Amino acid sequence: MSLWKFEDFEAEIDLTDVDVVETLELAHEKISDEFKKVPADGKTSEIYKAQIRCFTVFFDTIFGDGTTEKIMQGKRSLGKCLEAADSFYSFVGAENKNIGKAYDKYRVQNRGNRQQRRYQKYHKNKGRR
C-alpha cells in the first residue's frame, strides 16, 4: 500500500489489490464517457465546468464521494484538476514500475531447451581461447 499526496490531500492506495484495479478501470470508463459530453464550442465557462465534472467523476469514483472537494479545497479550477490528475497518473506509473520490478524477481526465465543452451554457450565462448 502506498500513499498518494496532492497538496493537503492524502490517500492510501494499493495497486496490487484487484478491487482497487477494477475501481481504477471503472473510473477510466466513466471519465471517458464524461469527456464525450464536454461541449466542443460555446461559453468557455461552460466548457470548463464540464471538464471539471469529468475529473470530479474520476476522483470520486476512485476515492469516494466528496473527494474532489477535498482535493480542490473548495476551488473550481480546471488547472488544479489537471495538476491533480497529472500527479495521480505519475504516482500510478511509478507504483506500477515498482510492482513490475518486484514481480520480475519471481518470474521464470525461459532459457531454451538443452540444444539451444548448448548452442548459445558455444557461440558465446567462440573466439575466446
Sine and cosine of phi, psi and omega as CSV:
sin_phi,cos_phi,sin_psi,cos_psi,sin_omega,cos_omega
0.00,0.00,0.68,-0.73,-0.04,-1.00
-0.80,-0.59,0.32,-0.95,-0.05,-1.00
-0.95,-0.31,0.85,-0.52,0.10,-1.00
-0.99,-0.15,0.78,-0.63,0.01,-1.00
-0.86,-0.52,0.69,-0.72,0.16,-0.99
-0.65,-0.76,0.94,-0.34,-0.08,-1.00
0.79,0.61,-0.90,-0.43,-0.03,-1.00
-1.00,0.00,-0.11,0.99,-0.04,-1.00
-1.00,0.00,0.69,-0.72,0.06,-1.00
-0.70,-0.71,0.63,-0.77,0.06,-1.00
-0.51,-0.86,0.69,-0.73,0.09,-1.00
-1.00,0.06,0.66,-0.75,-0.01,-1.00
-0.58,-0.82,0.72,-0.69,-0.02,-1.00
-0.94,-0.34,0.98,-0.20,-0.06,-1.00
-0.98,0.21,0.04,1.00,0.11,-0.99
-0.99,-0.14,-0.09,1.00,0.02,-1.00
-0.99,0.10,0.81,-0.58,-0.06,-1.00
-0.87,0.50,-0.64,0.77,0.00,-1.00
-0.88,0.47,-0.63,0.78,0.02,-1.00
-0.92,0.40,-0.69,0.72,0.01,-1.00
-0.89,0.46,-0.66,0.75,0.04,-1.00
-0.90,0.44,-0.62,0.79,0.05,-1.00
-0.90,0.43,-0.66,0.75,0.05,-1.00
-0.89,0.46,-0.66,0.75,0.03,-1.00
-0.89,0.46,-0.66,0.75,0.05,-1.00
-0.89,0.45,-0.67,0.74,0.01,-1.00
-0.89,0.46,-0.63,0.78,0.04,-1.00
-0.91,0.43,-0.65,0.76,0.04,-1.00
-0.90,0.44,-0.69,0.72,-0.03,-1.00
-0.91,0.41,-0.67,0.74,-0.02,-1.00
-0.92,0.38,-0.56,0.83,0.07,-1.00
-0.89,0.45,-0.68,0.73,0.04,-1.00
-0.90,0.44,-0.64,0.76,0.00,-1.00
-0.93,0.38,-0.62,0.79,0.01,-1.00
-0.90,0.44,-0.48,0.88,0.05,-1.00
-0.92,0.38,-0.39,0.92,-0.02,-1.00
-1.00,0.05,-0.16,0.99,-0.02,-1.00
-0.94,0.35,0.79,-0.61,-0.01,-1.00
-0.93,0.38,0.59,-0.81,-0.01,-1.00
-0.99,0.15,-0.43,0.90,0.03,-1.00
-0.59,-0.80,0.16,-0.99,-0.04,-1.00
0.83,-0.56,-0.35,-0.94,0.00,-1.00
-0.92,0.39,0.67,-0.75,0.02,-1.00
-0.87,0.49,-0.63,0.78,-0.01,-1.00
-0.89,0.46,-0.62,0.78,0.02,-1.00
-0.93,0.37,-0.62,0.79,0.04,-1.00
-0.90,0.43,-0.71,0.71,0.03,-1.00
-0.88,0.47,-0.67,0.75,0.02,-1.00
-0.87,0.49,-0.67,0.74,0.01,-1.00
-0.92,0.40,-0.63,0.78,0.02,-1.00
-0.93,0.37,-0.65,0.76,0.05,-1.00
-0.89,0.45,-0.62,0.79,0.04,-1.00
-0.87,0.49,-0.58,0.82,0.05,-1.00
-0.86,0.50,-0.74,0.67,-0.02,-1.00
-0.94,0.33,-0.51,0.86,0.07,-1.00
-0.89,0.46,-0.73,0.69,0.04,-1.00
-0.87,0.49,-0.68,0.73,-0.03,-1.00
-0.87,0.49,-0.83,0.55,-0.06,-1.00
-0.93,0.35,-0.60,0.80,0.02,-1.00
-0.93,0.37,-0.51,0.86,0.06,-1.00
-0.93,0.37,-0.65,0.76,-0.05,-1.00
-0.97,0.25,-0.76,0.65,-0.16,-0.99
-0.96,-0.29,-0.12,0.99,0.01,-1.00
0.94,-0.34,0.35,-0.94,-0.04,-1.00
-0.86,0.51,0.64,-0.77,0.04,-1.00
1.00,0.04,-0.05,1.00,-0.03,-1.00
-0.91,0.42,-0.64,0.77,-0.04,-1.00
-0.88,0.48,-0.59,0.80,0.05,-1.00
-0.87,0.48,-0.65,0.76,0.02,-1.00
-0.93,0.37,-0.67,0.75,0.00,-1.00
-0.91,0.42,-0.70,0.72,-0.08,-1.00
-0.99,0.13,-0.18,0.98,-0.01,-1.00
0.81,0.58,0.66,0.75,0.06,-1.00
0.99,0.15,-0.05,1.00,-0.01,-1.00
-1.00,0.02,0.35,-0.94,0.07,-1.00
-0.85,-0.52,0.97,0.25,-0.08,-1.00
-0.87,-0.50,0.85,-0.53,0.05,-1.00
-0.90,0.43,-0.61,0.79,0.03,-1.00
-0.86,0.51,-0.67,0.74,0.01,-1.00
-0.93,0.36,-0.58,0.81,0.07,-1.00
-0.88,0.47,-0.69,0.72,-0.01,-1.00
-0.91,0.42,-0.65,0.76,0.05,-1.00
-0.88,0.47,-0.70,0.72,0.00,-1.00
-0.90,0.44,-0.68,0.73,0.01,-1.00
-0.90,0.43,-0.69,0.73,0.04,-1.00
-0.87,0.49,-0.68,0.73,0.01,-1.00
-0.89,0.47,-0.70,0.72,-0.02,-1.00
-0.91,0.42,-0.71,0.71,0.00,-1.00
-0.91,0.41,-0.58,0.81,0.07,-1.00
-0.90,0.43,-0.67,0.74,0.03,-1.00
-0.88,0.48,-0.74,0.67,-0.02,-1.00
-0.89,0.45,-0.68,0.74,0.02,-1.00
-0.88,0.48,-0.70,0.72,0.01,-1.00
-0.91,0.41,-0.66,0.75,0.01,-1.00
-0.91,0.42,-0.67,0.74,0.02,-1.00
-0.90,0.44,-0.59,0.81,0.05,-1.00
-0.90,0.43,-0.69,0.73,0.03,-1.00
-0.90,0.43,-0.64,0.77,0.02,-1.00
-0.90,0.43,-0.67,0.74,0.02,-1.00
-0.88,0.48,-0.66,0.75,0.03,-1.00
-0.90,0.44,-0.67,0.74,0.00,-1.00
-0.91,0.41,-0.62,0.78,-0.01,-1.00
-0.94,0.35,-0.55,0.83,-0.03,-1.00
-0.87,0.50,-0.45,0.89,0.03,-1.00
-0.88,0.48,-0.51,0.86,-0.11,-0.99
-0.97,-0.23,-0.07,1.00,-0.02,-1.00
-0.97,0.26,0.73,-0.68,0.03,-1.00
-0.98,0.17,0.79,-0.62,0.00,-1.00
-1.00,-0.06,0.73,-0.69,0.04,-1.00
-1.00,0.08,0.95,-0.30,-0.02,-1.00
-0.99,-0.11,0.12,0.99,0.03,-1.00
1.00,-0.03,0.16,-0.99,0.03,-1.00
-0.99,0.16,-0.01,-1.00,-0.10,-1.00
-0.85,0.52,-0.70,0.72,-0.03,-1.00
-0.90,0.44,-0.68,0.74,0.00,-1.00
-0.91,0.41,-0.64,0.77,0.02,-1.00
-0.90,0.43,-0.67,0.74,0.01,-1.00
-0.90,0.43,-0.65,0.76,0.03,-1.00
-0.88,0.47,-0.72,0.70,0.01,-1.00
-0.89,0.45,-0.66,0.75,0.00,-1.00
-0.91,0.42,-0.67,0.74,-0.01,-1.00
-0.89,0.45,-0.74,0.68,-0.05,-1.00
-0.96,0.27,-0.44,0.90,0.04,-1.00
-0.94,0.35,-0.65,0.76,-0.04,-1.00
-1.00,-0.01,-0.11,0.99,-0.01,-1.00
-0.91,0.41,0.74,-0.67,-0.02,-1.00
0.99,-0.11,-0.23,0.97,0.06,-1.00
-0.99,-0.16,0.87,-0.50,0.05,-1.00
-0.66,-0.75,0.00,0.00,0.00,0.00
